[in-house]
Amino acid sequence: MGTVKITWVSNNAIAKFSGIVDSKTLLECMSLALSNPDLEKQIYCINDLSEIDDLVYSEGEFKMHVAMDQGVSRMNPHLNYGIVVKEKNFKDASRYMHALEGTNWNIAIFTSLSDATKWANELLPNK
């Protein structure tokens, strides 16, 4: 069974997944992320799947998650979405990124959380 833990950095989310991640784990993450009352102010979200044991989903579940993120993209059309994966899951991340091309989201794939965090921090407005 997979788990997810979200760390909030101001209005921005870093979701760290572990174990065998399935559709239920991904839905749990989405539910937690949507609980942010300032979702429309969120600048970035990083999903870190770099330490998972496996990623399992059906084609129908894949399409459902794409449709849900397309809906979220209407709530926050300018989100920067980083996905961190090991090489074995790069194909899944790339497929997901291409499925969301119709949104305005800036989506990037990384092989380390430190690279994704650096990318995210460069997106923040200067204070």
C-alpha positions as CSV (number, residue, x, y, z in Angstrom):
1,M,0.0,0.0,0.0
2,G,1.2,3.5,-0.8
3,T,1.3,6.5,1.3
4,V,1.6,10.2,0.7
5,K,2.7,13.1,2.9
6,I,2.2,16.7,1.8
7,T,4.5,19.4,3.1
8,W,3.2,22.9,2.6
9,V,5.6,25.7,1.7
10,S,3.4,28.7,2.0
11,N,0.5,27.9,-0.4
12,N,2.7,25.5,-2.4
13,A,2.7,21.7,-2.0
14,I,5.4,19.0,-2.0
15,A,3.8,15.6,-2.0
16,K,6.2,12.7,-1.1
17,F,4.9,9.3,-2.1
18,S,6.2,5.9,-0.9
19,G,5.3,2.2,-1.2
20,I,3.2,0.8,-3.9
21,V,1.3,3.9,-5.3
22,D,-2.1,3.2,-6.8
23,S,-5.1,5.2,-7.8
24,K,-6.3,5.4,-4.2
25,T,-3.0,6.9,-3.1
26,L,-3.2,9.5,-5.9
27,L,-6.8,10.4,-5.0
28,E,-5.7,10.8,-1.3
29,C,-3.1,13.3,-2.5
30,M,-5.5,15.2,-4.7
31,S,-8.0,15.4,-1.8
32,L,-5.3,16.8,0.5
33,A,-4.1,19.3,-2.1
34,L,-7.6,20.5,-2.8
35,S,-8.1,21.2,0.9
36,N,-5.9,24.3,0.4
37,P,-8.3,27.2,0.7
38,D,-5.8,29.3,-1.3
39,L,-5.5,26.9,-4.2
40,E,-5.8,29.6,-6.8
41,K,-2.7,31.3,-5.3
42,Q,-0.6,28.2,-5.4
43,I,2.4,28.7,-7.6
44,Y,3.8,25.2,-7.7
45,C,3.1,21.6,-6.7
46,I,5.7,18.9,-6.7
47,N,4.8,15.2,-6.7
48,D,7.8,13.3,-5.6
49,L,7.5,9.7,-6.7
50,S,11.3,9.0,-6.6
51,E,11.1,6.6,-3.7
52,I,8.1,4.5,-4.6
53,D,8.2,0.7,-4.9
54,D,5.8,0.6,-7.8
55,L,3.1,2.6,-9.6
56,V,0.0,0.7,-10.5
57,Y,-3.1,1.9,-12.3
58,S,-5.5,0.9,-15.0
59,E,-6.1,2.8,-18.2
60,G,-9.4,4.0,-16.9
61,E,-7.8,5.3,-13.7
62,F,-5.2,7.1,-15.7
63,K,-7.9,8.9,-17.8
64,M,-9.8,9.7,-14.6
65,H,-6.7,11.4,-13.0
66,V,-6.1,13.3,-16.2
67,A,-9.7,14.5,-16.2
68,M,-9.5,15.5,-12.6
69,D,-6.3,17.5,-13.1
70,Q,-7.8,19.2,-16.1
71,G,-10.6,20.3,-13.8
72,V,-8.2,21.6,-11.2
73,S,-6.4,23.5,-14.0
74,R,-9.5,25.6,-14.4
75,M,-9.3,26.6,-10.7
76,N,-5.6,27.4,-11.0
77,P,-4.6,27.8,-14.7
78,H,-1.1,29.0,-14.0
79,L,0.2,26.2,-11.8
80,N,3.7,24.9,-12.2
81,Y,3.6,21.1,-11.7
82,G,6.8,19.2,-11.1
83,I,7.0,15.4,-11.1
84,V,10.0,13.7,-9.6
85,V,10.6,10.1,-10.7
86,K,13.3,7.5,-11.1
87,E,14.1,6.4,-14.6
88,K,11.9,3.4,-14.4
89,N,8.8,5.6,-14.0
90,F,9.9,8.3,-16.5
91,K,7.6,6.9,-19.2
92,D,4.6,7.2,-17.0
93,A,5.4,10.7,-16.0
94,S,6.0,11.7,-19.6
95,R,2.7,10.2,-20.7
96,Y,0.9,12.1,-17.9
97,M,2.6,15.4,-18.9
98,H,1.6,15.0,-22.5
99,A,-2.0,14.2,-21.5
100,L,-2.2,17.5,-19.7
101,E,-0.8,19.6,-22.7
102,G,-4.2,21.1,-23.2
103,T,-3.9,23.0,-19.9
104,N,-1.9,26.1,-19.2
105,W,0.2,24.3,-16.6
106,N,3.9,24.4,-16.8
107,I,4.9,20.8,-16.2
108,A,8.4,19.5,-15.7
109,I,9.9,16.1,-14.9
110,F,12.9,15.7,-12.6
111,T,15.0,12.9,-11.3
112,S,15.7,14.5,-8.0
113,L,13.7,16.4,-5.4
114,S,16.5,19.0,-5.0
115,D,16.3,19.8,-8.8
116,A,12.6,20.2,-8.6
117,T,12.8,22.3,-5.5
118,K,15.4,24.6,-7.1
119,W,13.1,24.9,-10.2
120,A,10.1,25.7,-7.9
121,N,12.0,28.3,-5.9
122,E,13.0,30.1,-9.1
123,L,9.3,30.5,-9.9
124,L,8.5,32.4,-6.8
125,P,8.2,36.1,-7.0
126,N,11.0,38.1,-5.5
127,K,10.1,39.4,-2.0
